[in-house]
């Protein structure tokens, strides 16, 4: 088991990076967190990055990609809430509250009006002229909202988080039915190929959390359908996608009692466990679409970072110590490579890729992955919340006791109403 003092030090160092690097501007969270730092020296993907993400500020040796992604900000809110508990510092709770206030009250990224896009969904980021609605981003927004609503009822009351999340879950379900199951013609085109767990497994996280609070048979049916697909002999996935499956199936198996879902969680967790290098703790970089690949490369945007989240989920689901050992091994590597550079935009962070052969950050760049991309959400923040959960004994899995007294928002009037669920109807 990893040393708790070292875990706390790593978490604190990463939060200090968020505060000092310029991505959290202002540091109280009142205008959210930026997407990433991109290092500029010898970065062959730099011009492509700038063209694709045109909201940035330039600094000596790096730029900050300034757009505020909704999923990154929900992830940050959860991380700061957990950090406040394990580091015993109310300052971080206030930062999380401010980030939620930014999302719900300032960002304008939650669709309540425009018919061109589904209602009650979140646009991808604030800086794009044309809004984009992604399955993966909205799935994180939905799942994390429901986690926060469960664990922090005062914030749920303040922002009506649960009701909005359940409306979003319905839209995710409709999109899933239209684009994966092809059950209906939907005039809205969600972005993201659901056959790949990068998108589809994340929808399962959202629907599972929603099912726990509002046990619609349609949620359950979609979850079972997708996991039957994952268990078929016709699919084969990279280590990155396997990590997403472990997260999604782990959460789903904690909520619904179904043999296929549980078998899926274990199957993919064992496969992921077998990919961990016994000597280094590294999981090979195989997601070639968005990051360089190689067994000696530690991909911190799409693979190693999500693997530790998944291993934590499967350990909390099963209690099997082999997953705890795998988590410790993979996390030890992450802690060992935490950036010790003195510059404020680097110190305490995890960059996008580490080259084990060279013993340093490296391995090349693509415009959305590689060594010179330092993501807030997707890299640093999920790793930080995983560390916080290791300190608190928590995970992304919902509590075993069902949540009652659900708040919903009426689509027409915008009114919030409450109703009670029969606990016997909720499968756990």
PyMOL commands that set and color helices and strands:
alter all, ss='L'
color gray80, all
select helices_A, chain A and resi 4-20+46-52+70-86+90-106+135-151+153-159+161-181+197-213+217-230+239-255+259-275+304-318+321-336+376-392+423-425
alter helices_A, ss='H'
color red, helices_A
select strands_A, chain A and resi 36-39+56-59+62-65+297-299+353-355+360-361+365-366+369-370+373-375+406-409+416-419
alter strands_A, ss='S'
color yellow, strands_A
deselect
rebuild
show_as cartoon
